[in-house]
Amino acid sequence: MHQALKTSPNDKRMLPYGGSFSIQDTQVIEFIKELTLTDSLWVDDINYQFCEKYFEWITDTKNNVFKGLENFPYKLYSNGTSQTFDLFYIKNKNRRFRCLRGEYIYHQLAWRNSWPDWKFIDELDLASNDAVVLSLPFADTGDEHKLKEILTACEEKNIPVLIDCAYFGTCKNVEFDLSYNCITDVAFSLSKIFPVAHARIGMRLTKHDDDDLMLVYDKINYNNRIGAKLGLELITNFNSDYICDKYAAKQLLLCNQLDVTPSKTILFGLDFQNKYTEYNRGGTVNRLGLHKVLNV
């Protein structure tokens, strides 16, 4: 049984519509159970195969639009999105970190001790010595919340930005505009799409080879091969719109029953009427997580 994080008032996992996890899709689970993965330990290029296929899988979406993805030639295996976040923090360790209210709590937990001068974006104007983390779709709404406005300011002030696309694969009608020069890192993960969060399967995209630790691991071929094999099997057999297409109608039905607004990310229903205040995560909307009931 999970325990609530004592230092995180936004930990909603124990509530009926709390938290944000993948749907326990029966077809995917049965597929995974039939796989043999250990042979991948001796496949030297399995991580390369995975990243090349993952990039193609992302661009094949019919439900969303990508701009500027081709500007990121360095595709590397990441242990979920978290490894990408950690290295972004290290590379920008002398900057002040910024994020939106309602953003993925991992950032606040990481910054509270090592970078205590971090600020929410609405607390004060962005400055040239900042570093910004933005999720797209936004973790608190599943939409493109204030993205263009913030990226325009970052572009003007040459502020490095990490874009967290962890919810790609569960969303529709989202424009992923990654064409801004200020975007230095883009993170993807399969953890919200398929029930494989504990396998830590993700990918980082960057524009330059700065020989950071993720690139070092890649150059000496010292990566998570079992995660890469599992990810490769999933994206080969289930397209990037599979989950969204399968559960979109059920999301609409549930949101109608709960009297909330369907998010562009099918995992969420959004309460703008302030009926479900226990689900507020610090932003302006109460986010209900539907993952527990979408496959029922």
Secondary structure, DSSP 8 states (H G I E B T S, - for coil): -----TT-TT--TTSTT-S------HHHHHHHHT---GGGGG-TTHHHHHHHHHHHHHHT-SSSEEESGGG--EEEEESTTHHHHHHHHHHTTTSEEEE-TT--HHHHHHHHHH-TT-EEGGGS---TTEEEEEESS-TTTSS-TTHHHHHHHHHHHT--EEEE-TTTTSB-S-EEE---TTEEEEEEESTTTSS-GGG--EEEEESS----HHHHHHHTT-S-HHHHHHHHHHHHHS-TTHHHHHHHHHHHHHHHHHT-EE-SBTTEEEESSSS-GGGB-SSSSEEEE-HHHHT-
